[in-house]
Amino acid sequence: MLLVVDVGNSNVVLGISENHDWTAHWRISTDYKRTVDEYAVVIQQLLQMEKIPNSSISRIVLSSVVPNLTGVFKEVLDRLFSVPVLEVSHKVETGLDRRSIPAELGSDLLANAAAAHHLVKQPVMVIDFGTALTFITISAEGTLLGASIAPGLNSAVKALATGTAQLPQVELKEPTSVMGTDTETAVQSGVIFGYSGLIGSIIERTEAEIGSRLYVIATGGLSRINLPISRRIDRSDPWHTLAGLRLIADLN
């Protein structure tokens, strides 16, 4: 069995894969204050809940975009399992053109790109709805063409709530009208419809720049939100990043 661990700024996503099927996957909150002991207990409990013995894990791949937690998870995995950990970086084999991968590219974006190119051999964009809203575009030949990064939807809502005196934290859902009739629906309208415009514009501008229509994949914890621009999303998979990490594990 393969254990996949993706440490992000808001969530730590874990998956167990056997014969290219997901036996289990979990999403837990990223907590910078948790110790090695605490994370070890959480992961052990998740495995026990699914009746997966530690000894059944034969491979581990780790992606982390949180430097302060990378060492923590290495120690956790070393404590719980007796197999080496493959840490994802621009140096590992991904099936992409290595020369086009910048050293500073996040390992989650690298996994997204690898999975997308493996899935479709045409120009493809992956939109990851996380703490940051990221767009990465890959050519049909597997060259990373570039990326765009904006604040995530939750980040925008939190910024409004913490940076203003009277705007509350609101639930992210599509309002019935672009013209909100109270504070909550006004914020929902501005964020949901505003981000729909942002996403649509990034897609259209990218297509104009590369001279080709894109296959668009949405992933991340907030990809479930039904944006008005969803007609441009060809595939929605909240576990797309895990699939990329599984692919990288197989290639290495």
N, C-alpha and C positions, 0 to 999 in steps of 0.2 A: 504494500500500500504506500501511496505517496501522500505526505502531509505538505500542504501549501499554506504559507503564512504571508499575509500582506498587511504590513503595519502602516496605516495611514494617519493623517492628522486628527480625524474624527472617529474613525473605526479601525479595529483590527479584524480582518476577515480571514477565516481559516477554512480549509476544505480538505476532505479526505477523498482521494481518487483511487479507484481500483479498476484495471482494464478499461481505462478512459471513461468510466462512469463515476459520477459523484455519489459516494456512499453517504456523505454528510457534508454540510457546510454551515458555518456560524458567523455571526457579525456581533462583536462586542465593542463597547465604547473604549476609545483610547483614553487612558488615564496616566498622565505623566508622573503622578505621585505613587502609583503602584510599584511595589518592590518585585524582585525576582520571585520571592516566595509566593506573593499574591497572584501574579500571573501564572505561575506553575500550578497553583491550586485550581484556578479557573479553567485552564486548559485540561488538566487531569479530570475535572468534573464533567467537562463536555464530552471527553472520550468515554468516560464511564457511563454517561447517560445514553450513549449510542452503543454501549457494549463493545467498544473497540479497544483491545489490549494494546498497551504500549509496544509490546514485542512485535506486533503485526506491521509497524511502521518501518519500511525498509529504505525509504528515501525522503529527504526533506528539502524544500526550496523556500528561501526567505527573501522577501522584498520589504524594504523599509525606507520610507521617506522622512522618518523622524530620527535624526542622528542620536538624540538622547536615549532612545529606546532600542536602538539597534543592538547595542551590547547587552542590554537587559534580555532581549529575546534570544540572542545567541546562547546566553547562559541558561535560560529557561529550557531551551530545546536540548542543550547538552545534558542538562540534569534529568530530563524526562526520557530521553531516547539515546540509544547507543549507536547512532549512525551519523555520518558527517553531514553538515549543512551546506547546501549550495546557496551562496549569497549572490543575488542578481546585481550585475553591474554592466557597464558598457563593454566589458572585456569578455563576457560569456557569449556563446553561440546562440543566435536568435533566429536565424533564417533571413535576416535583413542584411542590407549592404552595410557592413561594419564601418566603412569610411564615412557614411552619412550620419553616424550616431555620435552626437556631442557628448563629451565626458560628463557634463553636468546634467544630462537628461535623467529625470527621475525614473527609478526602476519600475514604478507602476505604469508610467507612460510607455516605457520600453516593452513591458509585457502586453499592454494594450495594442501597441503597434505590431508586435510579433503575431499575436492571435488574429488580428485583422487581416494581415497579409497572408497568413496560412489559410484563413477562411475564404477569402475572395481574391483572385488574381486580377484585380482592377484597381484604379485609384480609389482609395478608401479613407474615410475620416472616422476617428473614434472620439466621441464626446463623453467625457467622464464627469458625471454630476456628483462631485464630492465637496469638500471644504472649499476647494477651488474648482471652477468650471474650466476644464481643459479640453482643447481641441488638438489632435495630432493627425497629420495627413501623410499617407504613404503612397508611393507610386505603384503602378502595376508590377514593376520590376523589384520592389522591395526597398526602395530608397526612401529614407525619411526626408520629406520635403519641408517640414517645419511645424510649428505649433503656435497656438494662441492660448493665453491664460487670462481668466477674469475671476473676480470673486464669485464664490458659489452662491446659490440661492439662499441657503440658510445664513451664510456669512453676511449677505446683504440685509436680510431681515434683522439679524442681531445687531448690525451696525446702526440701523435705524432706531432700534429699541434702546441701545446703550448711548447713542450719540445725540438723542433728542429728549426733551423733558416730557412730552405727552404722547409719543408714539409707542404702542405696546408691542410685545412679541406676539406674532400672529401665526396661525396654522397656514401652511403652504397648500393652497388648493385653488383651482381655477374659479374665479368669480363669474357670476352670470352676466355681468356688464362691465365694460371698461370704465364706466363712471360709477365709482363706489358711492354708496349712500351713507356710509359711516366710516369710522377710522379703519376698522378691520378690513372691510371690503376695498377701501381705497388703497391700503398697503398691498393687499393681495393683487389688485389690478395692476398697480405700478410694477410690482416684482414679476408676476407671472407674464403679463402681456409685454412688459419691457424686456424681459429676458427672452421671450419668444422672438422679439425683433432682433435682439443681439445675436441669438443663435442663427436665425435665418440669414442675417447679414454676413456673418462669418462664413457660413456655407456658400452663399452666393458669390462672395468676393473671392473665396478660395477657388471655386470652380472657374470663375472668370480668369483668375491668374494662371491656372494650370491648363486652361482650355479643354476641360473635360468634366463630365458629370461625375459626382462622387457617390459611392455607396456609403451610407452613413449608419454607424453603429452607436447606440447609446448604452452607457453602463454607469455604475455607481449607485450609491444608496438612494439618491433622489431621482434616478431615471424613471421611477414608477410614476412621477408626477405627470399628469396629462397636460402637456403644453400645447397651445394652439398650433405650434409649428410641427407637431408630431407627425404630420403627413410626410415630412421630409426624412423621417427616421425609418430606415429600411429594416433594422433589426434592433431589438431592445433585449439586453441580457445583463442582469445585475451581477452575474458571476463571470463576465468576460475577462476581467483582469486575472482571475484565478485560472481560467483556461489558458491565458498567455503564460502564466508561471508554470503550469503543467507542461506546456509545449517546450518551454526553455529547459525544464528538468529533463525531458526526453532527449532534447538535442545535446545535452551535456552529460 
